[in-house]
Amino acid sequence: MKNRHKPLPPGSVVVLIPCYNEEQTIGKVVDDFRRVLPGADVWVYDNNSTDLTPEVARRHGARVRREPRQGKGNVVRQMLRDIDADCYLLVDGDDTYPAESAIDLVRPILLGRADHVVGDRISNGTYGAENKRQFHGFGNELVRWLIKVLYGHEYRDVMSGYRAMSRPFARTFPVLSQGFELETELSIHAADKNWRIEQVPIEYRDRPAGSVSKLNTLTDGAKVLHMIASLFKEYRPLPFFSILALVCLALCLLLGLPVVAEFQQTGLVDRFPTAVLAMGLGILSVLFMAVGLILNTEVRASRRAWEIECSHAFMVDREVRKRSHRLGIRADE
């Protein structure tokens, strides 16, 4: 690409490549990122591959570690715990994302302009043209719409596996997922915590012949939807429980109004079970609303505490790095 040879701003960049059975592509991926980002460390975490993925990655110059807990979320969680850097570039090992776009993704981080940068495959149409897996495009659009409605941020490509993160973002990101829900969790965390987000259009190419995707459209899609619902409940309890309260209230009125009308006409309650059910739904509606209000207060207090703790931690880290720089050593040594 045209800006491939432009120098990067000073800073520490690491390329994180979680891998499971990518023997066919990992060598090229490592070579490409070492060529495009010659000053960056390339880390490959092998997730119980049954082929020669770790050997090939090591032979091509990557720093290789093994993560025995299966799942992409588990791998990335350990990567962020183990590795210290100013900028983390996360990419899959299947050679579907061009290394030439790496500079475009890490530059906003190193310039202090963004905390989370997403490689957007959708806007330029390359994902739609190259992707041959049924329903993946539909799933991406569904998740993108849900995040826009529930969290108020519009992503162009919410399921992209090509992302850059700042050190503060990576250090405070609580990885809860174990598998391919990771991208959804990253997107929601960035939107909910008001991190600075940028989206960079990238070219996308489908997997080469013989390379097999590990993503199952139905089971992993169900896990992604469950993750959205869980995080919605935890991050936005008032809207979540308000929806449940409104559903219960609507059912209460639907079942109860005919019983009330009948009682006004005849003075009798013939459908006593229906009346009890309607009353129970009304009580449940009030309880859901009360739970939402209580949890919303707790979430607001927790968010204030999180902001204060993060600010203090970043100030301490900044001072440590300044002292280390004056002494001529790295902060993580």
C-alpha positions in Angstrom: 0.0 0.0 0.0 1.1 3.6 -0.5 2.0 4.3 3.1 3.8 1.1 3.8 7.2 2.7 3.9 6.3 5.7 6.0 8.2 5.6 9.4 6.2 4.7 12.5 6.1 7.1 15.4 8.4 5.9 18.2 6.8 3.3 20.5 6.7 -0.3 21.3 4.5 -2.4 19.0 3.7 -6.1 19.3 1.8 -8.3 16.8 -0.4 -10.9 18.6 -1.4 -14.0 16.5 -3.5 -16.6 18.2 -3.3 -19.9 16.3 -4.9 -23.2 16.0 -3.9 -25.5 13.1 -2.6 -22.8 10.8 0.5 -24.6 9.5 -0.4 -23.7 5.9 -0.6 -20.0 6.4 1.3 -19.0 9.6 4.7 -18.8 7.9 3.6 -16.2 5.4 1.7 -14.2 8.0 4.8 -14.0 10.3 7.0 -13.0 7.3 4.6 -10.3 6.1 4.3 -8.6 9.5 8.0 -8.8 10.2 8.6 -7.1 6.8 5.9 -4.4 7.3 6.7 -3.7 11.0 10.4 -4.5 11.2 10.6 -3.1 14.8 7.7 -5.1 16.2 7.8 -8.3 18.1 5.7 -11.0 16.5 4.1 -13.3 19.0 2.4 -16.6 18.1 0.4 -18.4 20.8 -0.3 -21.9 19.8 -3.7 -23.2 21.1 -3.1 -27.0 21.1 -2.5 -27.3 17.3 -2.2 -30.9 16.0 -0.1 -29.8 13.0 3.2 -28.1 12.8 2.0 -24.5 13.4 4.4 -23.7 16.3 7.4 -25.2 14.5 6.7 -23.2 11.3 6.0 -20.0 13.2 9.3 -20.4 15.2 11.2 -21.1 12.0 10.0 -17.9 10.4 11.2 -15.8 13.3 8.1 -15.5 15.6 8.2 -15.8 19.4 6.1 -18.8 20.2 4.3 -19.8 23.3 1.6 -22.4 24.0 -1.8 -21.8 25.6 -3.4 -25.0 26.7 -6.9 -23.6 27.4 -8.8 -24.0 24.2 -10.5 -20.9 22.7 -9.5 -17.6 21.2 -10.7 -15.6 24.2 -8.5 -17.7 26.5 -5.5 -17.2 24.2 -5.9 -13.4 23.9 -6.5 -13.1 27.7 -3.1 -14.7 28.3 -1.4 -12.7 25.6 -2.5 -9.4 27.2 -1.3 -10.7 30.7 2.1 -11.8 29.4 3.2 -9.1 27.0 3.9 -5.4 27.7 3.7 -2.9 24.9 2.5 0.6 23.9 0.4 -0.8 21.1 -1.0 -4.3 20.6 -1.9 -5.4 17.0 -4.2 -8.4 17.1 -4.6 -10.5 13.9 -5.6 -14.0 12.9 -3.1 -16.5 11.5 -5.2 -17.5 8.5 -3.7 -14.9 6.1 -7.0 -13.2 5.4 -5.9 -9.8 6.7 -3.2 -7.9 4.8 -0.1 -7.0 6.7 0.2 -3.8 4.6 -2.7 -2.3 6.5 -0.9 -2.7 9.9 0.7 0.8 9.8 -2.8 2.3 9.2 -4.1 0.5 12.3 -1.2 1.2 14.7 -0.6 4.8 13.8 -3.7 6.2 15.6 -2.6 4.4 18.7 1.0 5.5 18.6 0.0 9.1 17.9 -2.3 9.1 20.9 -5.4 9.6 18.8 -7.3 6.4 19.6 -7.4 3.5 22.0 -9.1 0.9 19.9 -8.8 0.7 16.1 -10.9 -1.8 14.1 -9.9 -3.1 10.6 -13.1 -2.6 8.6 -13.6 -5.2 5.9 -17.1 -4.2 5.0 -17.1 -0.6 3.7 -15.0 -1.3 0.6 -17.0 -4.4 -0.4 -14.0 -6.9 -0.2 -15.6 -9.0 2.5 -18.8 -9.4 0.6 -16.9 -10.3 -2.5 -14.4 -12.7 -0.9 -16.3 -14.4 1.9 -17.7 -17.7 0.8 -19.2 -18.8 4.1 -23.0 -18.8 4.4 -24.7 -16.5 6.8 -21.4 -14.9 8.1 -22.3 -11.6 6.5 -25.8 -11.7 7.9 -24.5 -12.5 11.3 -22.1 -9.6 11.2 -24.9 -7.2 10.2 -27.2 -8.6 13.0 -24.5 -8.1 15.7 -23.6 -4.7 14.3 -27.3 -3.6 14.5 -27.7 -4.9 18.0 -24.7 -3.1 19.3 -25.8 0.1 17.7 -29.3 -0.2 19.3 -28.2 -1.4 22.7 -24.9 0.5 23.1 -25.2 3.5 20.9 -22.1 3.1 18.8 -22.1 2.2 15.1 -19.4 -0.2 13.9 -19.0 -0.8 10.3 -17.5 -4.2 10.9 -18.0 -5.6 14.4 -16.6 -9.1 13.8 -13.3 -8.1 12.4 -10.3 -10.0 13.9 -7.8 -7.3 12.8 -7.5 -4.7 15.6 -5.1 -2.4 17.4 -5.3 -1.5 21.1 -3.5 1.0 23.3 -1.7 -0.1 26.4 -4.4 1.5 28.7 -7.2 -0.2 26.8 -5.4 -3.6 26.8 -4.5 -3.4 30.5 -8.1 -2.6 31.6 -10.0 -4.9 29.2 -11.6 -7.8 31.2 -11.6 -10.8 28.8 -14.7 -12.8 29.9 -15.2 -14.8 26.7 -13.4 -18.1 26.0 -13.9 -18.4 22.2 -14.9 -16.4 19.1 -17.1 -14.1 21.1 -13.9 -12.1 21.8 -14.4 -9.6 18.9 -18.0 -8.8 20.1 -16.7 -8.3 23.7 -13.9 -6.0 22.5 -16.4 -3.9 20.5 -18.9 -3.6 23.4 -16.2 -2.8 26.0 -14.8 0.0 23.8 -18.2 1.5 23.2 -19.5 1.1 26.7 -16.4 2.6 28.4 -16.2 5.5 25.9 -12.8 4.6 24.6 -11.6 6.5 21.6 -12.5 4.3 18.6 -11.3 4.5 15.0 -12.3 2.3 12.0 -9.8 1.8 9.2 -10.9 0.3 5.9 -8.8 -2.7 4.9 -8.7 -5.2 2.1 -10.0 -8.7 2.9 -9.2 -12.0 1.2 -10.8 -15.4 1.8 -8.8 -18.3 3.2 -6.4 -20.0 0.7 -7.5 -23.4 -0.6 -6.9 -26.1 1.9 -7.2 -23.8 4.9 -10.2 -24.5 7.1 -12.1 -22.0 9.2 -12.6 -23.0 12.9 -15.7 -20.8 13.2 -19.1 -22.6 13.4 -21.8 -20.2 12.1 -24.6 -21.6 14.3 -22.9 -22.5 17.6 -20.5 -19.6 17.7 -23.2 -17.2 16.5 -25.4 -18.3 19.4 -22.5 -17.7 21.8 -22.0 -14.2 20.3 -25.7 -13.4 20.9 -25.5 -14.7 24.4 -22.5 -12.6 25.0 -24.3 -9.5 23.8 -27.3 -10.2 26.1 -25.0 -10.9 29.1 -23.0 -7.7 28.7 -26.1 -5.7 28.1 -27.5 -7.0 31.4 -24.2 -6.2 33.2 -23.3 -2.9 31.5 -26.8 -1.5 31.1 -29.1 -3.1 33.7 -31.8 -0.4 33.7 -32.7 -0.7 30.0 -32.3 -4.5 30.2 -34.7 -5.0 33.1 -37.0 -2.2 31.8 -37.5 -4.3 28.7 -38.4 -7.3 30.8 -40.7 -5.2 33.0 -42.5 -3.8 29.9 -43.0 -7.4 28.5 -44.5 -8.6 31.8 -46.7 -5.5 32.0 -47.9 -6.0 28.5 -48.8 -9.6 29.2 -50.4 -8.6 32.5 -52.7 -6.1 30.7 -53.4 -8.5 27.8 -54.6 -11.2 30.3 -56.0 -9.0 33.0 -58.1 -6.4 31.2 -60.7 -9.0 29.9 -61.0 -10.4 33.4 -61.6 -6.9 34.8 -64.1 -6.1 32.1 -66.0 -9.3 32.8 -66.1 -8.6 36.5 -67.5 -5.1 35.9 -70.3 -6.6 33.8 -71.2 -9.7 35.8 -69.7 -9.1 39.3 -68.0 -12.5 39.0 -64.5 -13.7 38.2 -64.9 -16.9 36.2 -61.3 -17.1 35.0 -59.7 -17.1 38.4 -56.4 -18.7 37.2 -56.0 -16.1 34.5 -56.6 -13.4 37.1 -53.9 -14.9 39.3 -51.5 -15.1 36.4 -52.1 -11.5 35.4 -51.5 -10.4 39.0 -48.3 -12.4 39.2 -47.0 -10.8 35.9 -47.9 -7.3 37.2 -45.9 -8.0 40.4 -43.0 -9.4 38.4 -43.0 -6.3 36.2 -42.6 -4.1 39.3 -39.8 -6.4 40.7 -37.9 -6.2 37.4 -38.1 -2.4 37.4 -36.9 -2.3 41.0 -34.0 -4.6 40.2 -33.0 -2.5 37.2 -32.9 0.7 39.3 -30.9 -0.9 42.1 -28.3 -2.5 39.7 -28.1 0.7 37.7 -27.0 2.6 40.8 -24.4 -0.1 41.5 -23.1 0.0 37.9 -22.8 3.8 38.1 -20.8 3.5 41.3 -18.6 0.8 39.9 -18.0 2.9 36.7 -16.9 5.9 38.9 -14.5 3.6 40.9 -13.2 2.1 37.7 -12.4 5.5 36.2 -10.6 6.6 39.4 -8.6 3.4 39.6 -7.6 3.5 36.0 -6.5 7.1 36.2 -4.4 6.4 39.2 -2.9 3.3 37.6 -2.0 5.1 34.4 -0.4 8.0 36.3 1.8 5.5 38.3 2.7 3.6 35.1 3.6 6.9 33.4 5.9 7.8 36.2 7.6 4.4 36.2 8.2 4.6 32.5 9.6 8.1 32.8 12.0 7.0 35.6 13.0 3.9 33.6 13.6 6.0 30.5 15.9 8.3 32.5 17.8 5.3 33.8 18.1 3.8 30.4 16.0 0.6 31.1 12.7 -0.7 30.0 9.7 -0.4 32.4 8.9 -4.1 32.1 12.5 -5.4 32.8 
